[in-house]
Amino acid sequence: MRKRIICQNPQDASPIDQIWLDLQRLAQVEVTSEDAVHPIEAALIPGYEQGWRAAQSGKQTIRLLFEDFQRIKRIQLLFHEAQQARTQEFVLRWSPDPAIPYREIVRQQYNFSPPDTTSEFEDYTVDLVGVKLLELSIVPDISGGDTFASVAQLQIA
């Protein structure tokens, strides 16, 4: 019988040999807002613990603009919410050119119910060729309210 031990920690769920894109070098980032204590780099660059957080409530967008066309094979997202029960929705989309409409990769809703459910980890295997723009839109609470969007981690391979 063949077997292997899998890790239960979602941050360690990727294979050891996974090569993530160096987003700091390869892309420019646009965000609709950003908390000074939780900048976008905290979600995109490995090693930061706190992740990104919006400075304003409501829907937020993070857009990666690649200098060169990219082939994307994997996208990982990690969200945390330890304070407020809510339903969050995000949409991940891509485009080969700013003049071409975005193509949706995934639209996902999930519930945070602290203290029991405080994290959501998404791991997508894709095969996107010629990516120039990758956009993540987050509606932190689909019922409205004063909720701030956040992303603990966004990794792309």
C-alpha angles and dihedrals in degrees: 000000000000117000142160135191115246125205120245094204108094092210089061096044096105121090115265092241094053110128110210120202116258095238093180089063101032105041146042115222130219121190130180091223140348136199108230091226092049107041123180091254088068090067099037103043118065115240100045114114104195106054128205125310130185120242091217132048124246134041115356135186132210114191126187115202110195119210091215131027111275134204108218120198103165139026125188126190128184123189128183131194119168099162115046135042108228146134114250128194129196134181123203117197141162142201136192091216138017089238093056121078117253121262115223117237099179142344113200137178125190140163130245112205109174132234092023104036111032104141137054120193120190123187117183126187108205139158107218116166124195099015115176098159131033118183132191117192118189129195100190095197120016090201091060126237135127099308122144121221118233140173121199094193140003116182129174130192 
